[in-house]
Amino acid sequence: MNETFADRLEKVRRRITDACEQAGRPADSVKLLAVSKTRPPEAVREAVECGLTLFGENRVQEAQNKIPLCPDHLEWHLIGHLQSNKAKVAVKFFKMIHSIDSLHLLEAVESHAATTLPILLQVNVSGEAAKFGMKPEEVAGVIDAANQMRHVEVHGLMTIPPFSPDPEKTREHFSNLRKLRDRLQDETGTPLPELSMGMSHDLEVAIEEGSTWVRIGTDLFGSRN
Ligand SMILES: *Cc1c(COP(=O)(O)O)cnc(C)c1O
């Protein structure tokens, strides 16, 4: 028998619950974002039938086409790199943006937002050259700038560590994001409760290191090829 979406969801939920227990954290301290990139609206609908309402997309163009074809009570989060010239469309479709990676982009998003918009600042904690994300030392300045803005509200940090098949190798990057968050809270006086980190293969380690949003594609919807 093929695994159904419900089966895969149950497994992912159990992994989240187990990791929370392992880390001594309440099970509801971690939110599950279902990453539906590359999946058709039918796949989203199946997920909705299983009770999911929080979905992540990484490209504005794809989301713009897909979201109108999906049930309308869902909450969409942008998790991929955003170009400033697409900020106007992005603020129309997304309830939260996890991938603000520059002051310039923050300003573009602010200028188009019509209401309060929760955002996360994406940080390149590993220093890996090819990755999006601001440098750790840039983040405090961006938080200060955001605190002067009317619409955007920084709720925390996000990172995408370099891929390693061994999640233990990723732990230090998650841990560094949490420590950076702790330091920035002290330095800027801005509450930063959210940490968006952890994907299908490393959600346990991310939760042990303090994640509040795990972004799961493959282990919910199957492999993308
Ligand atoms: C695709 C993607 C994910 C989900 O990755 P999986 O390994 O399929 O769970 C999470 N975060 C971002 C930013 C992504 O682009």
The ligand as a Gaussian input file, in Angstrom:
#p B3LYP/6-31G(d) Opt

LIG

0 1
 C       12.066000      23.470000      -0.021000
 C       12.307000      24.175000       1.242000
 C       12.012000      23.565000       2.471000
 C       11.481000      22.139000       2.614000
 O       12.519000      21.247000       2.398000
 P       12.280000      19.646000       2.552000
 O       13.648000      19.110000       2.676000
 O       11.596000      19.217000       1.302000
 O       11.461000      19.426000       3.755000
 C       12.225000      24.309000       3.627000
 N       12.688000      25.574000       3.580000
 C       12.975000      26.190000       2.415000
 C       13.468000      27.591000       2.444000
 C       12.790000      25.512000       1.212000
 O       13.080000      26.141000       0.056000

